[in-house]
């Protein structure tokens, strides 16, 4: 009789252990299912499908902060292209410069006013001189805020009789501001200044 009771107690313990293991297994499966569902939902939220002429295209969203250094480089490039691309036309000069001033603080406006007072823009118009710029590279230090940026570019001063190539190096700091149609990257260049602007060569046309 005691042996029978012992066997019953042993069987009960085994059943209890198996039940606990089964419950643990069920809990693990349920937890994994919830985790997988959350991951799938998060991935689905980051993917947008666009219908283009009957073709279904997938667009994947990214964290905005991950793309900030790239946007910062393009912001600096955009400013220099507007500020230094000039044709012998007063309205064209005014438009380009006004577009560039949306991207920078009073340091750029001060540089523009100094050039204007010195007669630089009038000389371009009167002598039919065009000026363009090619930005070679922009380095960004994203480790500290505001971000330090340095721009390396080449200018061309095109006259009727010659073309002068110049090396231009400038620096600034970038601060986050609200995005707008005039400032799509949401940066403002501060303390902008030209470090170097030297003639490299002049070729006759």
C-alpha positions in Angstrom: 0.0 0.0 0.0 2.8 2.4 0.9 4.6 1.5 -2.3 1.5 2.3 -4.2 1.2 5.7 -2.6 4.9 6.4 -3.3 4.3 5.5 -7.0 1.3 7.8 -7.1 3.4 10.7 -5.5 6.2 10.1 -8.0 3.8 10.1 -10.9 2.2 13.3 -9.6 5.7 15.0 -9.4 6.5 13.9 -12.9 3.2 15.2 -14.2 3.7 18.5 -12.4 7.2 18.9 -13.9 5.9 18.1 -17.4 3.1 20.6 -17.0 5.5 23.3 -15.9 7.8 22.6 -18.8 4.9 22.6 -21.2 3.7 26.0 -19.8 7.2 27.4 -20.1 7.4 26.2 -23.7 4.0 27.8 -24.5 5.1 31.1 -22.9 8.3 31.1 -24.9 6.5 30.4 -28.1 4.0 33.2 -27.3 6.7 35.7 -26.4 8.6 34.9 -29.7 5.3 35.3 -31.7 4.7 38.7 -30.1 8.3 39.8 -30.7 8.2 38.7 -34.3 4.8 40.5 -34.8 6.2 43.7 -33.4 9.3 43.5 -35.7 7.2 42.8 -38.7 4.9 45.7 -37.9 7.8 48.1 -37.4 9.4 47.0 -40.7 6.0 47.5 -42.5 5.7 51.0 -41.1 9.1 51.9 -42.5 8.1 50.8 -46.0 5.9 52.7 -48.3 4.6 51.4 -51.6 4.2 53.8 -54.5 2.3 53.0 -57.7 4.2 54.5 -60.7 2.6 53.9 -64.1 1.3 50.5 -63.1 4.5 49.5 -61.4 4.6 48.9 -57.6 7.7 50.5 -56.1 8.8 50.1 -52.5 10.3 53.1 -50.7 12.0 52.5 -47.4 12.0 55.2 -44.7 15.2 56.0 -42.7 15.9 57.8 -39.5 16.4 61.5 -40.3 19.4 61.8 -38.0 21.3 59.1 -39.9 21.1 61.2 -43.0 22.1 64.6 -41.5 25.8 64.6 -42.4 24.8 64.0 -46.1 22.2 66.8 -45.9 24.7 69.1 -44.3 27.2 68.6 -47.1 24.5 69.3 -49.7 23.4 72.4 -47.8 27.0 73.8 -47.9 27.3 72.9 -51.5 24.0 74.5 -52.4 25.0 77.8 -50.6 28.3 78.1 -52.5 26.7 77.3 -55.8 24.1 80.1 -55.4 26.5 82.6 -53.8 29.4 82.2 -56.4 27.5 81.4 -59.6 27.2 84.9 -61.2 26.4 86.2 -64.6 26.6 89.7 -65.9 22.9 90.3 -65.2 21.8 92.3 -62.1 18.5 90.4 -61.7 20.3 87.0 -62.0 22.9 88.1 -59.4 20.2 89.3 -57.0 18.2 86.1 -57.3 21.2 83.8 -56.7 22.5 85.8 -53.8 19.0 86.0 -52.2 18.6 82.3 -52.5 22.0 81.7 -50.8 21.2 84.1 -48.0 18.3 81.9 -46.9 20.9 79.3 -46.0 23.2 81.3 -43.9 23.3 84.0 -41.2 24.5 87.6 -41.2 28.1 86.5 -41.9 27.1 85.7 -45.5 25.0 88.8 -45.8 28.0 90.9 -44.5 30.3 89.3 -47.1 27.7 90.1 -49.8 27.4 93.7 -48.7 31.1 94.2 -48.7 31.4 92.9 -52.2 28.5 95.1 -53.3 30.1 98.2 -51.7 33.4 97.5 -53.4 31.7 97.5 -56.8 32.4 93.8 -57.4 29.0 93.0 -58.9 29.0 96.2 -61.0 32.3 95.2 -62.5 30.9 91.8 -63.5 28.0 93.5 -65.2 30.0 96.2 -67.0 32.8 93.9 -68.1 30.5 91.0 -69.1 32.2 88.6 -66.7 30.7 85.3 -65.7 31.7 83.4 -62.6 30.9 79.8 -61.7 32.0 77.3 -59.1 32.6 73.6 -58.7 32.5 72.2 -55.2 35.1 69.5 -54.9 34.3 68.3 -51.4 32.7 69.3 -48.1 34.0 67.8 -44.8 31.6 67.7 -41.8 32.5 67.1 -38.2 29.2 65.6 -36.9 30.8 64.6 -33.6 30.0 67.9 -32.0 27.1 70.4 -32.4 26.9 72.9 -34.1 28.6 70.9 -36.9 31.8 72.3 -38.3 32.0 72.3 -42.1 34.8 73.0 -44.5 34.3 73.5 -48.2 36.9 73.0 -51.0 36.0 74.4 -54.4 37.3 75.7 -57.7 36.1 78.9 -59.3 36.2 80.1 -62.9 36.2 83.8 -63.8 35.3 83.9 -67.5 36.2 87.2 -69.3 36.0 88.0 -73.0 39.8 87.4 -73.4 40.7 84.9 -70.6 39.5 82.3 -68.1 41.0 82.5 -64.5 40.8 79.5 -62.2 40.8 80.1 -58.5 41.0 77.8 -55.4 38.4 78.6 -52.8 38.3 77.2 -49.2 35.7 78.3 -46.7 34.5 77.2 -43.3 31.3 77.6 -41.2 29.2 76.0 -38.5 25.8 74.4 -39.1 22.8 74.8 -36.8 19.5 73.0 -37.1 16.5 75.2 -38.1 13.0 74.5 -39.5 12.8 73.2 -43.0 11.2 75.3 -45.7 11.0 75.6 -49.5 13.9 78.0 -49.3 15.8 75.9 -46.8 14.9 72.2 -47.6 17.7 70.7 -45.4 16.9 72.6 -42.3 20.3 74.0 -41.6 21.7 77.5 -41.1 25.3 78.3 -41.8 26.9 80.4 -39.1 30.2 82.2 -38.9 30.9 81.6 -42.6 34.2 82.9 -43.9 36.5 82.4 -46.8 39.8 81.1 -45.7 41.6 81.0 -49.0 40.8 82.3 -52.5 43.9 82.3 -54.7 44.4 82.4 -58.5 45.7 79.1 -59.8 46.1 79.9 -63.5 44.9 82.2 -66.3 44.3 80.9 -69.8 43.7 83.1 -72.9 40.5 82.4 -74.8 
